Amino acid sequence: MESFEHPWYAVHTRPHKEVLVAALLEDRLDATVFLPEVLQKARSAMGLRMGLRPLFPTYLFVQVDLNEHPPSAVRSLPGVLRLLGSGNTPLAVPTPVIEALGVECQRLNAAGGPFATDLAPGERVRLTSGPLAGLEAVFVEPLAPGDRAAVLLQFLNRETQVTVDLAELERVSGRPPRQRSSRGQGRPIRRRNS
């Protein structure tokens, strides 16, 4: 008997419902599901923790026979918004694209995630290239998407947060404590010069 692979389709889900939708697609429609996940830091009650998070929040891929399970069967599942496509016609995602995403997720996870850095918030860094090369700053956090980071620069007696490429940063020895710059609600702290 000849084996036939059904096409892949992109499913748009409600926020934070990707895992629920994946389980429902597998259980109710006996479909093959691919939810690309990568290691990322996320805030929780216990602080920042590493864990697998969707690479494309609110999206996953399903391999299903739409003749056996029409698009309405997929769309009617709790947490599903729609199948991506043109009008009411879902568009197939080529299998090589799904395979390439799987390989890329494995590569990113082996590297510690897409935004992996050993810099910690509050750590002193120096910008090594770009228009701000040579300036020192305080590392705030890595940013998504891409390999970007937020840093605080001391400029004209003010702390200014800027976004730079992670690759432009190098660690400076020492880690001075960070001073608060506001009392909350945008009210700045006025400091006297000694």
N, C-alpha and C positions, 0 to 999 in steps of 0.2 A: 504494500500500500504506500502511495506517495505521500510524504508529509508536506503540508502546506502551512506556511507561517502567515498568520493574519497580520494586517497592517497595524502600525503603532499610531496612536492619536494622543494629542496633548489635551489634558483635562485641567480646566481652571477651577480651583476650589475656593471656598471661603477662607479667610485668614486663619491660620493655625489648625486647619482641618485636613491637611495633607495625609497624615497617618491614618485618620479615621476613614477617609475616602479610599485610600489604598486597601485597607482591610475589607471594606464593603465591596469593592470591585472584585477582590479575590474570592470572598465568601459567597456573594450573591450571584455574580456573573461568571465565576470560575475563570476570570481573566488573569493574564500575566501583567504585573504592574512593575514599573521602574520609577522609584522616587529617588532622584539624585540627591545624596546627602554628603556633606563635608563637615569636618571638624571645625567648630567655631566656638568662640567664647560667648556666653550669654549670661545676662544677669539673672540671679535667682535669689531666693530668701537666704541662701548661704553665701552670697557674693558672686563673683565671676567664676563660672565653671565651664570647662571644655565639654562639648558634647556634639553629637551629630545633629545638624540642622539642614533643612532643605537648601540646596544650592539656588533653586528658583522658588522663593516663597510663593505659595498659592498655586503651584503648578506641579503636575506629575504626568507620567506617560502610561498609557494602557494599551495592551495588545489584545484586541477583541474582534470577533466576527460580528460586524454590524448587521448582517443578515439574520443571525440568530438572536442577537441582543441589539435592537435598534437604538439610535442615539437617545431617544426618549427614556430608555431603560437606564442609561448612564446618567442623563441629566436629572432623573427623578430621585437619585440617591441622595441622602442627607449630606450636606456639605459641598455638593457639586453645584457650580454656577453654570458651566457650559463646556462643550467640546469646542476647541478652537477650530475655526474653519471660515468659510465664505458663506454668509447667510446661514441657512440651515444645513449646509453640507459640510461635515467635518473633513478637514484636510489631513491626509496621512503624513506621518513623519517618517522619512526614510530610515530603514534599519541601520545603515552605517552611521547615521547621526546618533542614534541611541547607543550603539556600541562605542563610538568615540566619547560620548559623555560618560559612559561607564569607566573607560580607561582614564579619562581626565579626573574623575572623582577619586579613583584609586591613587593616582599620582599626587593629587592635592592632599589626601589623607595621609599618605606616606611621608609627605613633607611637613606634616603638622597642621594642615589646613591652609586655606587661601590667604589668610591674613596673619600667618605665623610670624611672630617676632619675639625675641627674648627681652625686649625693652619693657620696663615696668612703668606704670604711671608715676610721675614725679621724678623720674630719672633724667639727669642732665644729658643732652645730646648736642652734637654740632652738625650743622648743615654742610655737606661736602660739595654740593654743586648747585647750579641754578643761580638766580639773582640774589639769593640770601646766603650764598656760600661763605663759610667762615663764621657765621653768627652762631652763638650758643642759644639753646632753648630748653624748655622743660617738656618732656614727652607727656602727652595727655592720654591718647588711646589710638589704637588702629581703627581705621574707618572702612566701611564697605560702600560701594563696590570697589574692587581693585586693591592694589597695594599702596594705600594712602594712609596718612596718620595726621592727627591733630597735635600741634605743639603750641606752647606759649612762648612768645618772644618778648623780651624786654626791649621796648622801642619808645624813645622820647618819654622816659619815666612812666611808661604804661605797659601793662601786660596785654598783649594782643594775641588772640588765638588764630593760627593760620593752618591751612591744610597743605601738606607736602607729600612727596613720594617717600615711602619707607626706605627705598634704596638710597635716598639722599642723606640719610641720618647715620651718624656714628656715635657710639657711646663716649661720654666724657667721664673721667673718674670722679667719684664722689656723688653723693645724692643729698643735696641740701633740702631741708623741709620747705614745702610749698606754703607761701603765705596766702591767706584768703584775700581776694580782691573785691569782695562785696559782702554786704551784710544780709544778702538775700533780696529778692524782689528788685534787683537792679540797682540798689543803693550802694554806691562805692564807699570803700573805706578810705578815709583821708589820712595820710601818713605825714608826720613831720619829718623834715630832713634834719638829721643829727649833725 
